[in-house]
Amino acid sequence: MYKIEKGIKPPVGNGRYPFAEMEVGDSFFAENKTPNHTSAAAHQHVRKRNSGAKFVSRVVDGGTRVWRIR
């Protein structure tokens, strides 16, 4: 039998990338990842949370950098 509990919120940022913790102007570096990896993850994050946030990814030396721009 399982006990049902109410009012327990899931942890923030349980995904691979820290989209939920980012504020406008923040960025992170994803080593050995392409913009395709990070863009797809950002799109899913925004869609699932209906957050209205916007992210941009660019190739940099050694990986990809992702910025929150809205």
N, CA, C and O of each residue as an XYZ file, in Angstrom:
280
protein
N       0.853     -1.175      0.000
C       0.000      0.000      0.000
C       0.901      1.243      0.000
O       1.934      1.273      0.669
N       0.502      2.240     -0.743
C       1.261      3.483     -0.832
C       0.522      4.602     -0.126
O      -0.700      4.715     -0.223
N       1.267      5.419      0.579
C       0.703      6.563      1.276
C       0.656      7.740      0.299
O       1.676      8.075     -0.303
N      -0.493      8.365      0.134
C      -0.647      9.520     -0.743
C      -0.378     10.774      0.073
O      -0.963     10.980      1.136
N       0.519     11.611     -0.443
C       0.887     12.843      0.251
C       0.567     14.034     -0.639
O       0.761     13.977     -1.854
N       0.087     15.088     -0.050
C      -0.288     16.289     -0.792
C       0.637     17.451     -0.424
O       1.184     17.508      0.677
N       0.797     18.376     -1.379
C       1.535     19.604     -1.107
C       3.049     19.473     -1.164
O       3.750     20.390     -0.737
N       3.570     18.382     -1.670
C       5.011     18.216     -1.782
C       5.419     18.597     -3.197
O       5.014     17.956     -4.167
N       6.217     19.638     -3.301
C       6.629     20.139     -4.606
C       7.870     19.392     -5.100
O       8.740     19.034     -4.305
N       7.949     19.159     -6.417
C       9.141     18.500     -6.949
C      10.357     19.397     -6.847
O      10.211     20.619     -6.823
N      11.540     18.836     -6.788
C      12.741     19.667     -6.707
C      12.916     20.488     -7.980
O      12.586     20.032     -9.075
N      13.429     21.682     -7.827
C      13.685     22.560     -8.961
C      14.957     22.110     -9.647
O      15.932     21.752     -8.987
N      14.949     22.128    -10.977
C      16.163     21.818    -11.712
C      16.510     20.346    -11.732
O      17.683     19.982    -11.643
N      15.509     19.500    -11.848
C      15.803     18.078    -11.848
C      16.203     17.565    -13.228
O      16.361     16.358    -13.415
N      16.369     18.461    -14.191
C      16.776     18.070    -15.531
C      18.291     18.099    -15.680
O      19.023     18.327    -14.717
N      18.731     17.868    -16.873
C      20.158     17.827    -17.171
C      20.785     19.222    -17.120
O      21.935     19.378    -16.709
N      20.029     20.221    -17.536
C      20.550     21.584    -17.618
C      19.812     22.480    -16.617
O      18.678     22.176    -16.246
N      20.437     23.578    -16.175
C      19.865     24.408    -15.100
C      18.889     25.488    -15.573
O      18.927     26.602    -15.052
N      18.020     25.196    -16.539
C      17.116     26.213    -17.077
C      16.234     26.840    -16.006
O      16.021     28.053    -16.018
N      15.723     26.042    -15.090
C      14.786     26.535    -14.077
C      15.417     27.547    -13.124
O      14.719     28.410    -12.593
N      16.714     27.453    -12.903
C      17.376     28.363    -11.966
C      17.874     29.640    -12.627
O      18.317     30.558    -11.937
N      17.808     29.714    -13.947
C      18.406     30.835    -14.670
C      17.509     32.069    -14.680
O      16.284     31.975    -14.763
N      18.153     33.215    -14.594
C      17.483     34.503    -14.753
C      17.964     35.106    -16.065
O      18.975     34.671    -16.618
N      17.244     36.105    -16.564
C      17.630     36.769    -17.808
C      19.067     37.271    -17.685
O      19.425     37.926    -16.706
N      19.886     36.956    -18.691
C      21.295     37.350    -18.697
C      22.240     36.264    -18.212
O      23.446     36.351    -18.444
N      21.715     35.235    -17.539
C      22.552     34.128    -17.072
C      22.911     33.214    -18.237
O      22.198     33.162    -19.239
N      24.018     32.498    -18.100
C      24.407     31.520    -19.111
C      25.085     30.344    -18.426
O      25.490     30.426    -17.267
N      25.200     29.239    -19.175
C      25.968     28.101    -18.710
C      26.685     27.471    -19.889
O      26.283     27.642    -21.040
N      27.749     26.742    -19.594
C      28.559     26.073    -20.603
C      28.261     24.583    -20.553
O      28.314     23.969    -19.487
N      27.944     23.996    -21.720
C      27.694     22.549    -21.824
C      28.845     21.941    -22.614
O      28.886     22.024    -23.841
N      29.772     21.333    -21.898
C      30.970     20.765    -22.515
C      30.618     19.623    -23.466
O      29.811     18.752    -23.140
N      31.235     19.642    -24.640
C      31.065     18.594    -25.661
C      29.628     18.404    -26.115
O      29.270     17.312    -26.557
N      28.799     19.427    -26.020
C      27.411     19.358    -26.499
C      27.257     20.309    -27.685
O      27.967     21.309    -27.792
N      26.319     19.979    -28.568
C      26.022     20.847    -29.698
C      24.797     21.691    -29.364
O      24.054     21.369    -28.437
N      24.580     22.781    -30.122
C      23.363     23.561    -29.896
C      22.085     22.740    -30.090
O      21.054     23.057    -29.498
N      22.142     21.699    -30.904
C      20.958     20.844    -31.071
C      20.559     20.190    -29.755
O      19.369     20.108    -29.449
N      21.530     19.721    -28.969
C      21.236     19.111    -27.671
C      20.574     20.122    -26.730
O      19.518     19.858    -26.155
N      21.214     21.275    -26.587
C      20.741     22.244    -25.604
C      19.457     22.928    -26.047
O      18.600     23.224    -25.214
N      19.308     23.185    -27.346
C      18.089     23.836    -27.846
C      16.870     22.940    -27.652
O      15.807     23.413    -27.252
N      17.022     21.664    -27.931
C      15.914     20.725    -27.739
C      15.516     20.658    -26.269
O      14.328     20.632    -25.947
N      16.495     20.631    -25.384
C      16.207     20.576    -23.946
C      15.539     21.866    -23.485
O      14.610     21.824    -22.679
N      15.998     23.007    -23.986
C      15.396     24.294    -23.620
C      13.945     24.355    -24.100
O      13.063     24.813    -23.373
N      13.706     23.896    -25.314
C      12.345     23.898    -25.860
C      11.415     23.055    -24.991
O      10.298     23.478    -24.693
N      11.857     21.885    -24.587
C      11.039     21.032    -23.726
C      10.787     21.685    -22.376
O       9.682     21.611    -21.839
N      11.815     22.324    -21.830
C      11.664     22.997    -20.540
C      10.578     24.071    -20.617
O       9.696     24.133    -19.760
N      10.647     24.913    -21.645
C       9.683     26.005    -21.795
C       8.278     25.447    -22.029
O       7.313     25.930    -21.438
N       8.164     24.444    -22.879
C       6.858     23.865    -23.214
C       6.214     23.204    -21.986
O       5.025     23.401    -21.736
N       6.975     22.434    -21.231
C       6.421     21.721    -20.075
C       6.007     22.674    -18.959
O       5.029     22.423    -18.254
N       6.741     23.755    -18.802
C       6.465     24.669    -17.696
C       5.687     25.901    -18.124
O       5.311     26.723    -17.289
N       5.441     26.033    -19.433
C       4.727     27.182    -19.963
C       5.293     28.481    -19.392
O       4.550     29.375    -18.988
N       6.626     28.567    -19.368
C       7.300     29.645    -18.662
C       7.440     30.930    -19.467
O       7.575     32.002    -18.876
N       7.412     30.861    -20.785
C       7.619     32.058    -21.590
C       9.077     32.472    -21.673
O       9.397     33.485    -22.295
N       9.969     31.702    -21.055
C      11.399     32.010    -21.117
C      11.902     31.761    -22.534
O      11.296     31.008    -23.297
N      13.012     32.399    -22.874
C      13.629     32.180    -24.183
C      15.127     32.015    -23.979
O      15.755     32.752    -23.218
N      15.685     31.031    -24.675
C      17.101     30.706    -24.558
C      17.735     30.733    -25.937
O      17.068     30.484    -26.941
N      19.028     31.036    -25.981
C      19.791     30.989    -27.220
C      21.082     30.218    -26.947
O      21.707     30.381    -25.899
N      21.474     29.370    -27.915
C      22.682     28.546    -27.783
C      23.659     28.910    -28.885
O      23.257     29.179    -30.017
N      24.940     28.917    -28.554
C      25.985     29.175    -29.540
C      27.167     28.247    -29.293
O      27.519     27.945    -28.153
N      27.769     27.803    -30.393
C      28.970     26.971    -30.312
C      30.116     27.840    -29.810
O      30.339     28.941    -30.313
N      30.830     27.342    -28.825
C      32.047     27.974    -28.319
C      33.113     26.888    -28.242
O      32.810     25.706    -28.403
N      34.327     27.275    -28.004
C      35.422     26.308    -27.949
C      35.137     25.238    -26.900
O      35.032     25.543    -25.712
N      35.012     23.996    -27.331
C      34.828     22.879    -26.422
C      33.389     22.500    -26.121
O      33.147     21.562    -25.362
N      32.429     23.207    -26.699
C      31.024     22.867    -26.421
C      30.066     23.941    -26.869
O      30.228     24.545    -27.929
N      29.065     24.171    -26.045
C      28.012     25.137    -26.353
C      27.740     25.996    -25.116
O      27.756     25.505    -23.988
N      27.492     27.279    -25.349
C      27.073     28.172    -24.264
C      25.610     28.534    -24.510
O      25.206     28.835    -25.633
N      24.831     28.497    -23.431
C      23.397     28.797    -23.497
C      23.097     29.989    -22.612
O      23.497     30.027    -21.448
N      22.381     30.978    -23.175
C      21.981     32.172    -22.443
C      20.468     32.208    -22.330
O      19.751     31.784    -23.236
N      19.990     32.729    -21.190
C      18.567     33.041    -21.089
C      18.421     34.498    -21.497
O      19.036     35.385    -20.904
N      17.598     34.737    -22.520
C      17.453     36.100    -23.026
C      16.086     36.699    -22.746
O      15.872     37.889    -22.979
N      15.148     35.882    -22.244
C      13.843     36.421    -21.842
C      13.271     35.538    -20.766
O      12.173     35.799    -20.273
